[in-house]
Amino acid sequence: MHLLKLLPLAVFATLSSAPVASAAGNGALDRRFDKVDINDDGEVSTTEFLALEPRGKSWVEAMYRFNLADVDHSTTLSLVEFRASNGGKEGGKPSRAQQFALADVDLSGTLDPEEFARTIAQSKPWRKVLREFGRKDRDDSSLLTAQEFGGGGAVLPF
């Protein structure tokens, strides 16, 4: 019984003696944060975050990692969130269903060619995007359903 009373004290003592992450240890991430925070407001918006992404990545992948890093759901990343997500690199890739849900910005349940383009590399030329869209659009409706996209039902973790 006495051990249970001492447990919170032991946890507090352990946490208070743990080394605090110093600015020197996060120097590279801090410099990256400062570089991407274009308007110098101390937060990274989705637009600023996308500018950080390589052109070989899709918009959907970037937004998936952004949303996972945005722990407080403020639609911006603070320096703490940016550090915790390793500069927005943590989180992996979204499933096909998650890709579909993120790309469906008008919440219509289908993807038009512009929304579909968000699911593939930003560097892909528009004519190739349209060609790939045409191959997936089996019913020639000019819209992709979740089944045509290959995502099934859409479920997001956030």
N, C-alpha and C positions, 0 to 999 in steps of 0.2 A: 504494500500500500504506500509506503514511504517513497518507493521508487517512482510511482506514478506522479507524485507531487514534485519530484526532482527532475522528471523528464523535460518539462518545458524550460527549466533553468539550464539543463544540459544542452538542449537544442539552441537556446539563445546564446550560450557561451560559445558553442561551436560556430554558429553563424557570425557572431561578432568578431571572432578571431580569424575567420577565413579571409584570405587575401582578397582585396577589392581589385577589380579589373582596372588597371590604370590607363590613362590616356595614351601612354607610350605603347601599351600592349594592343591598343586598338587604333594605332596611328594610321595604318593603311586604310582601314574602314572609315575612319574619321575624315581622311583626305578625300576618299571617294564620295562620302556623303556631302562634303562641302562642294565638291566639283559638280555633283548632280543637282544640288539644291540651287537652281539657277536664280530664283528670285530672292534667295538669302533670307527666307522666313523661318528657317530652323526645322522645316518639315519637307518631306519629299512627296509630291503629288503623283498621281498616276502618269501624267504627261512627262514629268521629270524622270520617273522610273523607267518609262518606255525608252527614253533617250539613252538610258544606260545599257539597254539590251543590245546584244549583237543582232545584226540584220538577218542572220541565219535562224533566229528563233521566231516563233510565232507570237502574235499579240496575246493569244489565249494562254500560252505557257507563262508569259510574263505576268498577266493579270492573276493567274492562279497563285503564283508565288507571292505576288503583292498582297493578295487577299489573305493568304496564310500568315504573312508577316505583320499585317495590320491587326494586331491582337485586340486593340480597343475599338475597332470598327469605325475609325474616324475618317476614313478614306484618304488619309495621309500617313506617312511613316515618320515617326520621331527618330531621333538618333539612337535611342535605346532599342526600338523595334528594328531599325536598320542593322545595328550591331548584332542583335539576337538572331537575325535571319542570315547572318554572314553576308550582308550587303544585298539581300534579296536573292541569294543563290540557293538557300535551303528550301525544301518542300517537294522536290522532284517534279514529275510531270503529271498532269491531270489525266484521268481516264477519258475514254471517248465520250462517255455520257457527260462528264464534267466539261469537256471541251465544247460540246454542243450547247450546253446550258450557258456557258460564259459567252459564246459567240452569238447567241440569240439575244442581241441587245434590245430588240423591240418586243421580246417575250411573246412572239407569235406562235411558237412551237415549230417553226420551220426556219431554215437558213436561206437567205437570198445570196447571190454571188458575192456581194460586199461583206456580208457576215461570214460566209464561208472562207473568204480570204484571210480572216482573222485567225483561222485554225492552221494555216501553213506559214512557212518561212516568209518574213517580211520582204526578203530580197527577191522572191519569185516574181517574174514578169506577169503582168495582168493577163496576157494571152494564155499563159500556161495555167493560171488560176482558173480561167474560164474553161479551158480544155478539161482540166481535172473535175471541175464542177459538172460539166456536161456528161462525163463518164459516170458520175455518181447519181445524177438525176435520171433515174430509170423510167419515170413516168412522164418526162418532158414537161413538167409543170413550172419550170424555172424556179422551183423551191425544193430544198432538201428536207425531208423528214428525218427524224432521229434514226429510223431504220435504214434509210438510204445513206445517211452519214456513217452509220455503223456504231451508234452510241446507245441504242435502246432507250430506256428511261433516264431522265436527267436527275442526278442527285449531287448536291454540292455540300462539302463539309463545313461551310461557313455561312 
